[in-house]
Amino acid sequence: MQRNCTGQIEMNIKIPAKLGPATGTVSILGCGRDATNKLTGTIELKPAGKK
C-alpha cells in the first residue's frame, strides 16, 4: 500500500425501488495495483435504522 497515491474505485450498485438493501460490485486499482491486478468484490449497503 502506498500513502498519498491516486487510485480508482468503480462501483456498480443496484438501488431497489423500495427502501431496502442495495447490492453491487466493486473494482479497485491504483496505489500499487495495475489493471491486470484489480481488487474486485461485492458490496451491500443497508439503510440506516431509525434513531
Beta strands, then each sheet from edge to edge (+ up, - down):
strand 1: 7-14
strand 2: 22-30
strand 3: 39-45
sheet 1: 1+ 2- 3+
end
